[in-house]
Amino acid sequence: MKSFIIAVLMLNAVGMMAQQKAISRKELLKTALDQKVKSTEIQEITMAAGQSAPEHLHPCPVLGIINSGEAVFQIEGQEKVVLHEGDAFYEPKNVKILHFDNASAEKPLVFTAIYLKKGNEENIKFIK
């Protein structure tokens, strides 16, 4: 009986602690996709300090998030923006990406890219 009471008290305490730690949600990005997604590929990509990606495009939509560092990001026809740690981004399929560059000359840039595929298309095509 004593063990049962202790177990009930422990479960009650765990339940109270769980109620005190609320789940928090922060919207990072909302975008519409013009394709059905049949598979995904997720990669963590690291760029060295000062490194720039050549102009490129993606045959599939790409979603991503900056894990650490900052990126200079520009889609053709849009202004350059600086993405900071925790920022999300979207690269539409078959649209030229003019800049995806590490903004720091001292620190690496680390980001996660999620490729949304409808078939077996490549992840990236370099233009230059």
Secondary structure, 3 states (H helix, E strand, C coil): CHHHHHHHHHHHHHHHHHHHCCCCCCCCCCCCCCCCCCEEEEEEEEECCCCECCCEECCCCEEEEEEECCEEEEECCCCCEEECCCCEEEECCCCCEEEEEECCCCCCEEEEEEEEECCCCCCCEECC
